[in-house]
């Protein structure tokens, strides 16, 4: 009888322990991704739509590697310096540095692409003007909204290759 009581108590503790440990969650652990394993959040960059989707995804996920895959090795960024009244430029390395700083400083980035205004070119070189809305959340009290247009020159050596951004002329209100 005594052995049977010990066996039941032992079985009770094992089942209780299993129930206890299987129901515990760590409140400090990061939330698991809702994206199923193997599902790619990036698009085929052989299409124009794919390059814009990947641009948006790079900003949403603050992914500098994905952003870097968008830019051609000879990339040039052109912006208007309103204080001096002249255009300024920088190359790929400076753009990667600047974008990395933005990604690190922002808590959240939301980029919405608007309609394509102009699209001219062929299957290996294309000029596209498109509107955008960018919301940068540095913290809940510091949110910056930028509206504007980009004029992008895309290029690739053949239709089998991905599109790359060769030139970006920024025409935003910021």
VMD Tcl script that builds the backbone (N, CA, C; Angstrom):
set m [mol new atoms 522]
animate dup $m
set s [atomselect $m all]
$s set {name element resname resid chain x y z} {
  {N N UNK 1 A 0.819 -1.185 0.000}
  {CA C UNK 1 A 0.000 0.000 0.000}
  {C C UNK 1 A 0.870 1.259 0.000}
  {N N UNK 2 A 1.944 1.240 0.820}
  {CA C UNK 2 A 2.825 2.374 0.903}
  {C C UNK 2 A 3.517 2.614 -0.433}
  {N N UNK 3 A 3.960 1.541 -1.107}
  {CA C UNK 3 A 4.599 1.667 -2.411}
  {C C UNK 3 A 3.636 2.224 -3.441}
  {N N UNK 4 A 2.399 1.832 -3.384}
  {CA C UNK 4 A 1.391 2.308 -4.336}
  {C C UNK 4 A 1.143 3.806 -4.122}
  {N N UNK 5 A 1.141 4.280 -2.888}
  {CA C UNK 5 A 0.966 5.702 -2.589}
  {C C UNK 5 A 2.136 6.516 -3.136}
  {N N UNK 6 A 3.346 5.975 -2.966}
  {CA C UNK 6 A 4.527 6.666 -3.475}
  {C C UNK 6 A 4.476 6.723 -5.003}
  {N N UNK 7 A 4.058 5.661 -5.644}
  {CA C UNK 7 A 3.968 5.624 -7.104}
  {C C UNK 7 A 2.945 6.656 -7.596}
  {N N UNK 8 A 1.810 6.743 -6.909}
  {CA C UNK 8 A 0.790 7.732 -7.312}
  {C C UNK 8 A 1.292 9.172 -7.091}
  {N N UNK 9 A 1.979 9.388 -5.980}
  {CA C UNK 9 A 2.517 10.725 -5.731}
  {C C UNK 9 A 3.587 11.066 -6.774}
  {N N UNK 10 A 4.441 10.114 -7.088}
  {CA C UNK 10 A 5.464 10.327 -8.097}
  {C C UNK 10 A 4.813 10.658 -9.439}
  {N N UNK 11 A 3.803 9.906 -9.837}
  {CA C UNK 11 A 3.077 10.144 -11.078}
  {C C UNK 11 A 2.392 11.516 -11.036}
  {N N UNK 12 A 1.817 11.897 -9.914}
  {CA C UNK 12 A 1.171 13.196 -9.758}
  {C C UNK 12 A 2.176 14.333 -9.955}
  {N N UNK 13 A 3.370 14.225 -9.346}
  {CA C UNK 13 A 4.391 15.257 -9.484}
  {C C UNK 13 A 4.920 15.351 -10.914}
  {N N UNK 14 A 5.069 14.251 -11.587}
  {CA C UNK 14 A 5.539 14.267 -12.974}
  {C C UNK 14 A 4.514 14.949 -13.869}
  {N N UNK 15 A 3.257 14.583 -13.748}
  {CA C UNK 15 A 2.196 15.188 -14.569}
  {C C UNK 15 A 2.044 16.668 -14.230}
  {N N UNK 16 A 2.078 17.020 -12.940}
  {CA C UNK 16 A 1.973 18.432 -12.535}
  {C C UNK 16 A 3.148 19.236 -13.084}
  {N N UNK 17 A 4.335 18.679 -13.004}
  {CA C UNK 17 A 5.518 19.365 -13.525}
  {C C UNK 17 A 5.438 19.571 -15.020}
  {N N UNK 18 A 4.975 18.553 -15.729}
  {CA C UNK 18 A 4.839 18.691 -17.182}
  {C C UNK 18 A 3.821 19.774 -17.529}
  {N N UNK 19 A 2.717 19.811 -16.801}
  {CA C UNK 19 A 1.698 20.830 -17.065}
  {C C UNK 19 A 2.231 22.221 -16.727}
  {N N UNK 20 A 2.947 22.319 -15.626}
  {CA C UNK 20 A 3.481 23.602 -15.199}
  {C C UNK 20 A 4.482 24.154 -16.214}
  {N N UNK 21 A 5.435 23.324 -16.649}
  {CA C UNK 21 A 6.467 23.802 -17.562}
  {C C UNK 21 A 5.956 23.997 -18.979}
  {N N UNK 22 A 4.959 23.266 -19.384}
  {CA C UNK 22 A 4.442 23.439 -20.745}
  {C C UNK 22 A 3.576 24.686 -20.863}
  {N N UNK 23 A 3.084 25.213 -19.752}
  {CA C UNK 23 A 2.225 26.397 -19.820}
  {C C UNK 23 A 2.970 27.694 -19.527}
  {N N UNK 24 A 4.244 27.616 -19.222}
  {CA C UNK 24 A 5.008 28.815 -18.894}
  {C C UNK 24 A 5.444 29.541 -20.167}
  {N N UNK 25 A 5.404 30.850 -20.099}
  {CA C UNK 25 A 5.949 31.675 -21.179}
  {C C UNK 25 A 6.880 32.691 -20.558}
  {N N UNK 26 A 7.848 33.083 -21.331}
  {CA C UNK 26 A 8.811 34.066 -20.876}
  {C C UNK 26 A 8.303 35.445 -21.298}
  {N N UNK 27 A 7.923 36.304 -20.361}
  {CA C UNK 27 A 7.401 37.620 -20.751}
  {C C UNK 27 A 8.469 38.539 -21.344}
  {N N UNK 28 A 9.752 38.164 -21.206}
  {CA C UNK 28 A 10.837 38.990 -21.727}
  {C C UNK 28 A 11.332 38.513 -23.087}
  {N N UNK 29 A 10.834 37.385 -23.553}
  {CA C UNK 29 A 11.262 36.856 -24.850}
  {C C UNK 29 A 10.605 37.648 -25.972}
  {N N UNK 30 A 11.330 37.856 -27.085}
  {CA C UNK 30 A 10.709 38.562 -28.211}
  {C C UNK 30 A 9.600 37.736 -28.833}
  {N N UNK 31 A 8.635 38.428 -29.407}
  {CA C UNK 31 A 7.519 37.763 -30.059}
  {C C UNK 31 A 8.019 37.022 -31.295}
  {N N UNK 32 A 7.501 35.840 -31.503}
  {CA C UNK 32 A 7.854 35.093 -32.696}
  {C C UNK 32 A 7.216 35.742 -33.914}
  {N N UNK 33 A 7.879 35.637 -35.038}
  {CA C UNK 33 A 7.381 36.220 -36.284}
  {C C UNK 33 A 6.100 35.530 -36.728}
  {N N UNK 34 A 5.180 36.325 -37.293}
  {CA C UNK 34 A 3.959 35.769 -37.861}
  {C C UNK 34 A 4.186 35.241 -39.272}
  {N N UNK 35 A 5.344 35.549 -39.854}
  {CA C UNK 35 A 5.658 35.093 -41.199}
  {C C UNK 35 A 6.028 33.619 -41.147}
  {N N UNK 36 A 5.329 32.773 -41.916}
  {CA C UNK 36 A 5.675 31.348 -41.919}
  {C C UNK 36 A 7.110 31.130 -42.387}
  {N N UNK 37 A 7.756 30.103 -41.823}
  {CA C UNK 37 A 9.127 29.803 -42.217}
  {C C UNK 37 A 9.182 29.528 -43.715}
  {N N UNK 38 A 10.203 30.036 -44.335}
  {CA C UNK 38 A 10.379 29.812 -45.760}
  {C C UNK 38 A 9.657 30.821 -46.637}
  {N N UNK 39 A 8.775 31.628 -46.056}
  {CA C UNK 39 A 8.073 32.629 -46.861}
  {C C UNK 39 A 8.978 33.836 -47.031}
  {N N UNK 40 A 9.177 34.244 -48.266}
  {CA C UNK 40 A 10.075 35.352 -48.569}
  {C C UNK 40 A 9.307 36.660 -48.551}
  {N N UNK 41 A 9.797 37.645 -47.810}
  {CA C UNK 41 A 9.139 38.949 -47.757}
  {C C UNK 41 A 9.638 39.873 -48.855}
  {N N UNK 42 A 10.642 39.424 -49.618}
  {CA C UNK 42 A 11.181 40.233 -50.695}
  {C C UNK 42 A 10.704 39.697 -52.040}
  {N N UNK 43 A 10.573 40.627 -52.991}
  {CA C UNK 43 A 10.004 40.307 -54.298}
  {C C UNK 43 A 11.109 40.070 -55.334}
  {N N UNK 44 A 10.692 39.647 -56.495}
  {CA C UNK 44 A 11.585 39.421 -57.619}
  {C C UNK 44 A 12.029 40.775 -58.168}
  {N N UNK 45 A 13.306 41.070 -58.070}
  {CA C UNK 45 A 13.823 42.373 -58.463}
  {C C UNK 45 A 14.059 42.465 -59.973}
  {N N UNK 46 A 13.666 41.439 -60.710}
  {CA C UNK 46 A 13.725 41.507 -62.164}
  {C C UNK 46 A 12.532 42.286 -62.724}
  {N N UNK 47 A 11.578 42.611 -61.846}
  {CA C UNK 47 A 10.428 43.427 -62.250}
  {C C UNK 47 A 10.540 44.796 -61.589}
  {N N UNK 48 A 9.954 45.794 -62.236}
  {CA C UNK 48 A 9.969 47.144 -61.673}
  {C C UNK 48 A 9.181 47.165 -60.371}
  {N N UNK 49 A 8.041 46.492 -60.351}
  {CA C UNK 49 A 7.261 46.424 -59.124}
  {C C UNK 49 A 8.078 45.775 -58.002}
  {N N UNK 50 A 8.869 44.774 -58.356}
  {CA C UNK 50 A 9.701 44.081 -57.373}
  {C C UNK 50 A 10.722 44.989 -56.723}
  {N N UNK 51 A 11.331 45.882 -57.497}
  {CA C UNK 51 A 12.330 46.781 -56.900}
  {C C UNK 51 A 11.665 47.752 -55.926}
  {N N UNK 52 A 10.442 48.214 -56.263}
  {CA C UNK 52 A 9.740 49.118 -55.342}
  {C C UNK 52 A 9.260 48.366 -54.095}
  {N N UNK 53 A 8.824 47.118 -54.251}
  {CA C UNK 53 A 8.435 46.320 -53.081}
  {C C UNK 53 A 9.636 46.069 -52.179}
  {N N UNK 54 A 10.776 45.757 -52.785}
  {CA C UNK 54 A 11.980 45.503 -51.987}
  {C C UNK 54 A 12.480 46.765 -51.295}
  {N N UNK 55 A 12.333 47.897 -51.957}
  {CA C UNK 55 A 12.682 49.188 -51.347}
  {C C UNK 55 A 11.829 49.397 -50.098}
  {N N UNK 56 A 10.525 49.181 -50.242}
  {CA C UNK 56 A 9.604 49.343 -49.106}
  {C C UNK 56 A 9.949 48.360 -47.989}
  {N N UNK 57 A 10.197 47.105 -48.343}
  {CA C UNK 57 A 10.537 46.092 -47.330}
  {C C UNK 57 A 11.833 46.441 -46.611}
  {N N UNK 58 A 12.827 46.934 -47.343}
  {CA C UNK 58 A 14.090 47.326 -46.709}
  {C C UNK 58 A 13.846 48.408 -45.666}
  {N N UNK 59 A 12.966 49.359 -45.966}
  {CA C UNK 59 A 12.640 50.419 -45.002}
  {C C UNK 59 A 11.798 49.877 -43.844}
  {N N UNK 60 A 10.790 49.070 -44.141}
  {CA C UNK 60 A 9.931 48.544 -43.079}
  {C C UNK 60 A 10.714 47.704 -42.076}
  {N N UNK 61 A 11.629 46.874 -42.596}
  {CA C UNK 61 A 12.403 45.990 -41.729}
  {C C UNK 61 A 13.739 46.610 -41.325}
  {N N UNK 62 A 14.007 47.831 -41.817}
  {CA C UNK 62 A 15.249 48.543 -41.527}
  {C C UNK 62 A 16.450 47.638 -41.824}
  {N N UNK 63 A 16.430 47.089 -43.027}
  {CA C UNK 63 A 17.395 46.079 -43.458}
  {C C UNK 63 A 18.396 46.699 -44.435}
  {N N UNK 64 A 19.600 47.006 -43.954}
  {CA C UNK 64 A 20.600 47.640 -44.808}
  {C C UNK 64 A 21.140 46.694 -45.879}
  {N N UNK 65 A 21.149 45.394 -45.603}
  {CA C UNK 65 A 21.602 44.449 -46.632}
  {C C UNK 65 A 20.640 44.442 -47.815}
  {N N UNK 66 A 19.353 44.399 -47.520}
  {CA C UNK 66 A 18.348 44.434 -48.589}
  {C C UNK 66 A 18.405 45.768 -49.324}
  {N N UNK 67 A 18.604 46.853 -48.577}
  {CA C UNK 67 A 18.696 48.170 -49.204}
  {C C UNK 67 A 19.911 48.239 -50.137}
  {N N UNK 68 A 21.018 47.701 -49.687}
  {CA C UNK 68 A 22.239 47.716 -50.489}
  {C C UNK 68 A 22.096 46.954 -51.799}
  {N N UNK 69 A 21.267 45.901 -51.794}
  {CA C UNK 69 A 21.043 45.128 -53.028}
  {C C UNK 69 A 20.248 45.907 -54.069}
  {N N UNK 70 A 19.620 47.011 -53.660}
  {CA C UNK 70 A 18.864 47.840 -54.599}
  {C C UNK 70 A 19.765 48.771 -55.405}
  {N N UNK 71 A 20.919 49.116 -54.855}
  {CA C UNK 71 A 21.757 50.166 -55.418}
  {C C UNK 71 A 22.849 49.617 -56.327}
  {N N UNK 72 A 23.014 50.263 -57.478}
  {CA C UNK 72 A 24.089 49.938 -58.398}
  {C C UNK 72 A 25.417 50.380 -57.780}
  {N N UNK 73 A 26.510 49.776 -58.207}
  {CA C UNK 73 A 27.829 50.153 -57.667}
  {C C UNK 73 A 28.190 51.597 -57.997}
  {N N UNK 74 A 27.615 52.158 -59.073}
  {CA C UNK 74 A 27.872 53.543 -59.468}
  {C C UNK 74 A 26.730 54.480 -59.052}
  {N N UNK 75 A 25.982 54.098 -58.044}
  {CA C UNK 75 A 24.809 54.846 -57.586}
  {C C UNK 75 A 25.160 56.295 -57.220}
  {N N UNK 76 A 24.250 57.207 -57.591}
  {CA C UNK 76 A 24.364 58.625 -57.225}
  {C C UNK 76 A 23.018 59.090 -56.659}
  {N N UNK 77 A 23.068 59.744 -55.499}
  {CA C UNK 77 A 21.895 60.363 -54.896}
  {C C UNK 77 A 21.995 61.864 -55.127}
  {N N UNK 78 A 20.918 62.479 -55.632}
  {CA C UNK 78 A 20.906 63.920 -55.908}
  {C C UNK 78 A 19.800 64.553 -55.070}
  {N N UNK 79 A 20.133 65.611 -54.369}
  {CA C UNK 79 A 19.159 66.305 -53.532}
  {C C UNK 79 A 19.320 67.806 -53.731}
  {N N UNK 80 A 18.308 68.546 -53.387}
  {CA C UNK 80 A 18.340 70.000 -53.499}
  {C C UNK 80 A 18.703 70.595 -52.149}
  {N N UNK 81 A 19.762 71.382 -52.107}
  {CA C UNK 81 A 20.137 72.114 -50.907}
  {C C UNK 81 A 19.444 73.472 -50.998}
  {N N UNK 82 A 18.352 73.622 -50.271}
  {CA C UNK 82 A 17.541 74.833 -50.373}
  {C C UNK 82 A 18.222 76.056 -49.763}
  {N N UNK 83 A 19.173 75.852 -48.869}
  {CA C UNK 83 A 19.896 76.976 -48.281}
  {C C UNK 83 A 20.828 77.629 -49.292}
  {N N UNK 84 A 21.493 76.806 -50.107}
  {CA C UNK 84 A 22.425 77.352 -51.093}
  {C C UNK 84 A 21.791 77.505 -52.476}
  {N N UNK 85 A 20.668 76.831 -52.682}
  {CA C UNK 85 A 19.998 76.911 -53.970}
  {C C UNK 85 A 20.630 76.065 -55.063}
  {N N UNK 86 A 21.481 75.114 -54.688}
  {CA C UNK 86 A 22.122 74.239 -55.678}
  {C C UNK 86 A 21.901 72.778 -55.296}
  {N N UNK 87 A 22.097 71.913 -56.271}
  {CA C UNK 87 A 21.962 70.480 -56.032}
  {C C UNK 87 A 23.231 69.932 -55.401}
  {N N UNK 88 A 23.044 68.999 -54.483}
  {CA C UNK 88 A 24.153 68.270 -53.879}
  {C C UNK 88 A 24.060 66.809 -54.283}
  {N N UNK 89 A 25.158 66.098 -54.205}
  {CA C UNK 89 A 25.160 64.673 -54.561}
  {C C UNK 89 A 26.023 63.897 -53.582}
  {N N UNK 90 A 25.767 62.611 -53.526}
  {CA C UNK 90 A 26.687 61.691 -52.868}
  {C C UNK 90 A 26.562 60.334 -53.528}
  {N N UNK 91 A 27.541 59.486 -53.277}
  {CA C UNK 91 A 27.611 58.172 -53.902}
  {C C UNK 91 A 27.035 57.071 -53.039}
  {N N UNK 92 A 27.265 55.861 -53.474}
  {CA C UNK 92 A 26.696 54.674 -52.826}
  {C C UNK 92 A 27.155 54.534 -51.370}
  {N N UNK 93 A 28.446 54.685 -51.117}
  {CA C UNK 93 A 28.966 54.504 -49.751}
  {C C UNK 93 A 28.341 55.494 -48.774}
  {N N UNK 94 A 28.269 56.769 -49.174}
  {CA C UNK 94 A 27.667 57.782 -48.303}
  {C C UNK 94 A 26.183 57.501 -48.120}
  {N N UNK 95 A 25.507 57.040 -49.171}
  {CA C UNK 95 A 24.082 56.747 -49.047}
  {C C UNK 95 A 23.845 55.569 -48.098}
  {N N UNK 96 A 24.684 54.547 -48.189}
  {CA C UNK 96 A 24.555 53.407 -47.276}
  {C C UNK 96 A 24.795 53.852 -45.831}
  {N N UNK 97 A 25.781 54.708 -45.617}
  {CA C UNK 97 A 26.076 55.222 -44.280}
  {C C UNK 97 A 24.893 56.032 -43.742}
  {N N UNK 98 A 24.357 56.913 -44.581}
  {CA C UNK 98 A 23.233 57.765 -44.176}
  {C C UNK 98 A 21.986 56.936 -43.896}
  {N N UNK 99 A 21.702 55.988 -44.768}
  {CA C UNK 99 A 20.520 55.138 -44.595}
  {C C UNK 99 A 20.653 54.261 -43.359}
  {N N UNK 100 A 21.838 53.742 -43.108}
  {CA C UNK 100 A 22.072 52.959 -41.893}
  {C C UNK 100 A 21.812 53.804 -40.649}
  {N N UNK 101 A 22.239 55.057 -40.681}
  {CA C UNK 101 A 21.973 55.968 -39.557}
  {C C UNK 101 A 20.489 56.193 -39.349}
  {N N UNK 102 A 19.758 56.362 -40.440}
  {CA C UNK 102 A 18.298 56.518 -40.342}
  {C C UNK 102 A 17.666 55.258 -39.760}
  {N N UNK 103 A 18.051 54.095 -40.285}
  {CA C UNK 103 A 17.483 52.835 -39.804}
  {C C UNK 103 A 17.757 52.635 -38.318}
  {N N UNK 104 A 18.950 53.000 -37.868}
  {CA C UNK 104 A 19.298 52.837 -36.452}
  {C C UNK 104 A 18.594 53.850 -35.556}
  {N N UNK 105 A 18.379 55.060 -36.051}
  {CA C UNK 105 A 17.776 56.109 -35.231}
  {C C UNK 105 A 16.261 55.983 -35.117}
  {N N UNK 106 A 15.621 55.410 -36.114}
  {CA C UNK 106 A 14.160 55.343 -36.144}
  {C C UNK 106 A 13.645 54.113 -35.411}
  {N N UNK 107 A 12.565 54.316 -34.660}
  {CA C UNK 107 A 11.873 53.175 -34.065}
  {C C UNK 107 A 11.049 52.459 -35.124}
  {N N UNK 108 A 10.477 53.253 -36.043}
  {CA C UNK 108 A 9.594 52.685 -37.057}
  {C C UNK 108 A 9.678 53.525 -38.323}
  {N N UNK 109 A 9.616 52.856 -39.467}
  {CA C UNK 109 A 9.581 53.523 -40.761}
  {C C UNK 109 A 8.421 52.949 -41.557}
  {N N UNK 110 A 7.658 53.821 -42.181}
  {CA C UNK 110 A 6.556 53.365 -43.029}
  {C C UNK 110 A 6.640 54.113 -44.354}
  {N N UNK 111 A 6.862 53.376 -45.417}
  {CA C UNK 111 A 6.996 53.947 -46.746}
  {C C UNK 111 A 5.839 53.479 -47.611}
  {N N UNK 112 A 5.119 54.423 -48.178}
  {CA C UNK 112 A 4.013 54.127 -49.093}
  {C C UNK 112 A 4.380 54.702 -50.451}
  {N N UNK 113 A 4.369 53.855 -51.464}
  {CA C UNK 113 A 4.602 54.310 -52.833}
  {C C UNK 113 A 3.275 54.705 -53.450}
  {N N UNK 114 A 3.233 55.866 -54.080}
  {CA C UNK 114 A 2.049 56.335 -54.793}
  {C C UNK 114 A 2.177 55.960 -56.272}
  {N N UNK 115 A 1.283 56.481 -57.076}
  {CA C UNK 115 A 1.265 56.148 -58.494}
  {C C UNK 115 A 2.543 56.587 -59.203}
  {N N UNK 116 A 2.899 55.823 -60.231}
  {CA C UNK 116 A 4.009 56.198 -61.102}
  {C C UNK 116 A 3.509 57.326 -61.999}
  {N N UNK 117 A 4.242 58.444 -61.992}
  {CA C UNK 117 A 3.857 59.620 -62.765}
  {C C UNK 117 A 4.424 59.527 -64.183}
  {N N UNK 118 A 5.684 59.149 -64.279}
  {CA C UNK 118 A 6.358 59.042 -65.572}
  {C C UNK 118 A 7.182 57.765 -65.584}
  {N N UNK 119 A 7.155 57.070 -66.711}
  {CA C UNK 119 A 7.991 55.893 -66.904}
  {C C UNK 119 A 8.417 55.854 -68.368}
  {N N UNK 120 A 9.710 56.055 -68.602}
  {CA C UNK 120 A 10.231 56.015 -69.967}
  {C C UNK 120 A 11.492 55.170 -69.990}
  {N N UNK 121 A 11.702 54.485 -71.093}
  {CA C UNK 121 A 12.906 53.687 -71.241}
  {C C UNK 121 A 12.608 52.381 -71.926}
  {N N UNK 122 A 13.491 51.431 -71.704}
  {CA C UNK 122 A 13.352 50.122 -72.337}
  {C C UNK 122 A 13.601 49.021 -71.307}
  {N N UNK 123 A 13.930 47.821 -71.778}
  {CA C UNK 123 A 14.043 46.669 -70.885}
  {C C UNK 123 A 15.344 46.625 -70.089}
  {N N UNK 124 A 16.302 47.535 -70.374}
  {CA C UNK 124 A 17.554 47.539 -69.601}
  {C C UNK 124 A 17.879 48.886 -68.957}
  {N N UNK 125 A 17.171 49.932 -69.336}
  {CA C UNK 125 A 17.345 51.240 -68.692}
  {C C UNK 125 A 15.990 51.912 -68.631}
  {N N UNK 126 A 15.650 52.434 -67.466}
  {CA C UNK 126 A 14.310 52.970 -67.250}
  {C C UNK 126 A 14.373 54.173 -66.325}
  {N N UNK 127 A 13.666 55.246 -66.686}
  {CA C UNK 127 A 13.510 56.419 -65.831}
  {C C UNK 127 A 12.087 56.429 -65.300}
  {N N UNK 128 A 11.958 56.505 -63.968}
  {CA C UNK 128 A 10.645 56.460 -63.320}
  {C C UNK 128 A 10.538 57.596 -62.319}
  {N N UNK 129 A 9.422 58.320 -62.394}
  {CA C UNK 129 A 9.095 59.328 -61.371}
  {C C UNK 129 A 7.871 58.812 -60.629}
  {N N UNK 130 A 7.969 58.813 -59.313}
  {CA C UNK 130 A 6.894 58.239 -58.501}
  {C C UNK 130 A 6.789 58.988 -57.184}
  {N N UNK 131 A 5.554 59.218 -56.752}
  {CA C UNK 131 A 5.315 59.862 -55.468}
  {C C UNK 131 A 5.461 58.875 -54.318}
  {N N UNK 132 A 5.704 59.424 -53.123}
  {CA C UNK 132 A 5.814 58.580 -51.929}
  {C C UNK 132 A 5.386 59.366 -50.703}
  {N N UNK 133 A 5.045 58.627 -49.663}
  {CA C UNK 133 A 4.809 59.157 -48.319}
  {C C UNK 133 A 5.667 58.325 -47.372}
  {N N UNK 134 A 6.494 58.999 -46.596}
  {CA C UNK 134 A 7.367 58.325 -45.644}
  {C C UNK 134 A 7.080 58.873 -44.256}
  {N N UNK 135 A 6.786 57.975 -43.324}
  {CA C UNK 135 A 6.597 58.349 -41.923}
  {C C UNK 135 A 7.754 57.768 -41.118}
  {N N UNK 136 A 8.474 58.655 -40.440}
  {CA C UNK 136 A 9.618 58.251 -39.623}
  {C C UNK 136 A 9.253 58.500 -38.171}
  {N N UNK 137 A 9.222 57.441 -37.378}
  {CA C UNK 137 A 8.935 57.561 -35.956}
  {C C UNK 137 A 10.237 57.367 -35.188}
  {N N UNK 138 A 10.745 58.465 -34.642}
  {CA C UNK 138 A 11.941 58.378 -33.815}
  {C C UNK 138 A 11.564 57.970 -32.395}
  {N N UNK 139 A 10.450 58.502 -31.906}
  {CA C UNK 139 A 9.833 58.110 -30.642}
  {C C UNK 139 A 8.386 58.603 -30.720}
  {N N UNK 140 A 7.530 58.223 -29.788}
  {CA C UNK 140 A 6.118 58.619 -29.904}
  {C C UNK 140 A 5.875 60.126 -29.983}
  {N N UNK 141 A 6.802 60.924 -29.483}
  {CA C UNK 141 A 6.624 62.377 -29.540}
  {C C UNK 141 A 7.356 63.014 -30.730}
  {N N UNK 142 A 8.126 62.244 -31.452}
  {CA C UNK 142 A 8.912 62.777 -32.572}
  {C C UNK 142 A 8.637 61.955 -33.829}
  {N N UNK 143 A 7.629 62.378 -34.570}
  {CA C UNK 143 A 7.225 61.693 -35.799}
  {C C UNK 143 A 7.351 62.687 -36.952}
  {N N UNK 144 A 8.079 62.290 -37.981}
  {CA C UNK 144 A 8.300 63.136 -39.148}
  {C C UNK 144 A 7.585 62.503 -40.336}
  {N N UNK 145 A 6.824 63.326 -41.044}
  {CA C UNK 145 A 6.135 62.862 -42.256}
  {C C UNK 145 A 6.725 63.589 -43.457}
  {N N UNK 146 A 7.163 62.808 -44.433}
  {CA C UNK 146 A 7.775 63.363 -45.633}
  {C C UNK 146 A 6.937 62.932 -46.829}
  {N N UNK 147 A 6.607 63.907 -47.671}
  {CA C UNK 147 A 5.921 63.617 -48.927}
  {C C UNK 147 A 6.810 64.098 -50.041}
  {N N UNK 148 A 6.728 63.435 -51.155}
  {CA C UNK 148 A 7.536 63.913 -52.261}
  {C C UNK 148 A 7.491 62.981 -53.438}
  {N N UNK 149 A 8.507 63.140 -54.255}
  {CA C UNK 149 A 8.621 62.329 -55.459}
  {C C UNK 149 A 10.077 61.942 -55.635}
  {N N UNK 150 A 10.281 60.753 -56.135}
  {CA C UNK 150 A 11.615 60.306 -56.512}
  {C C UNK 150 A 11.660 60.190 -58.024}
  {N N UNK 151 A 12.773 60.573 -58.575}
  {CA C UNK 151 A 13.067 60.310 -59.977}
  {C C UNK 151 A 14.209 59.311 -59.974}
  {N N UNK 152 A 13.893 58.081 -60.345}
  {CA C UNK 152 A 14.884 57.018 -60.319}
  {C C UNK 152 A 15.291 56.643 -61.733}
  {N N UNK 153 A 16.568 56.380 -61.897}
  {CA C UNK 153 A 17.036 55.766 -63.128}
  {C C UNK 153 A 17.464 54.351 -62.762}
  {N N UNK 154 A 16.767 53.377 -63.344}
  {CA C UNK 154 A 17.056 51.971 -63.098}
  {C C UNK 154 A 17.862 51.424 -64.266}
  {N N UNK 155 A 18.714 50.449 -63.979}
  {CA C UNK 155 A 19.481 49.833 -65.054}
  {C C UNK 155 A 19.753 48.375 -64.741}
  {N N UNK 156 A 20.018 47.655 -65.797}
  {CA C UNK 156 A 20.503 46.280 -65.716}
  {C C UNK 156 A 21.155 45.970 -67.052}
  {N N UNK 157 A 22.030 44.990 -67.083}
  {CA C UNK 157 A 22.751 44.673 -68.309}
  {C C UNK 157 A 21.953 43.777 -69.249}
  {N N UNK 158 A 21.028 43.002 -68.693}
  {CA C UNK 158 A 20.168 42.150 -69.518}
  {C C UNK 158 A 18.863 41.917 -68.764}
  {N N UNK 159 A 17.861 41.404 -69.456}
  {CA C UNK 159 A 16.567 41.145 -68.826}
  {C C UNK 159 A 16.634 39.992 -67.826}
  {N N UNK 160 A 17.734 39.260 -67.824}
  {CA C UNK 160 A 17.915 38.153 -66.870}
  {C C UNK 160 A 18.430 38.649 -65.517}
  {N N UNK 161 A 18.893 39.887 -65.461}
  {CA C UNK 161 A 19.463 40.433 -64.227}
  {C C UNK 161 A 18.436 41.252 -63.463}
  {N N UNK 162 A 18.736 41.498 -62.186}
  {CA C UNK 162 A 17.891 42.346 -61.355}
  {C C UNK 162 A 18.065 43.808 -61.743}
  {N N UNK 163 A 17.004 44.580 -61.551}
  {CA C UNK 163 A 17.093 46.025 -61.694}
  {C C UNK 163 A 17.908 46.574 -60.538}
  {N N UNK 164 A 18.688 47.607 -60.784}
  {CA C UNK 164 A 19.441 48.333 -59.758}
  {C C UNK 164 A 19.162 49.821 -59.938}
  {N N UNK 165 A 19.212 50.558 -58.833}
  {CA C UNK 165 A 19.026 52.000 -58.899}
  {C C UNK 165 A 20.379 52.632 -59.194}
  {N N UNK 166 A 20.467 53.295 -60.343}
  {CA C UNK 166 A 21.698 53.962 -60.743}
  {C C UNK 166 A 21.718 55.406 -60.241}
  {N N UNK 167 A 20.577 56.073 -60.330}
  {CA C UNK 167 A 20.495 57.476 -59.915}
  {C C UNK 167 A 19.164 57.721 -59.223}
  {N N UNK 168 A 19.223 58.475 -58.139}
  {CA C UNK 168 A 18.024 58.843 -57.396}
  {C C UNK 168 A 18.040 60.347 -57.193}
  {N N UNK 169 A 17.112 61.026 -57.845}
  {CA C UNK 169 A 16.931 62.461 -57.619}
  {C C UNK 169 A 15.762 62.615 -56.671}
  {N N UNK 170 A 16.049 63.197 -55.506}
  {CA C UNK 170 A 15.019 63.373 -54.480}
  {C C UNK 170 A 14.297 64.693 -54.696}
  {N N UNK 171 A 12.969 64.629 -54.712}
  {CA C UNK 171 A 12.148 65.831 -54.816}
  {C C UNK 171 A 11.108 65.832 -53.704}
  {N N UNK 172 A 11.599 65.691 -52.474}
  {CA C UNK 172 A 10.689 65.639 -51.327}
  {C C UNK 172 A 10.528 67.044 -50.736}
  {N N UNK 173 A 9.594 67.141 -49.815}
  {CA C UNK 173 A 9.315 68.435 -49.175}
  {C C UNK 173 A 10.139 68.615 -47.910}
  {N N UNK 174 A 11.143 67.814 -47.694}
  {CA C UNK 174 A 11.896 67.882 -46.441}
  {C C UNK 174 A 13.256 68.476 -46.653}
}
mol reanalyze $m
mol bondsrecalc $m
mol representation Tube
mol addrep $m
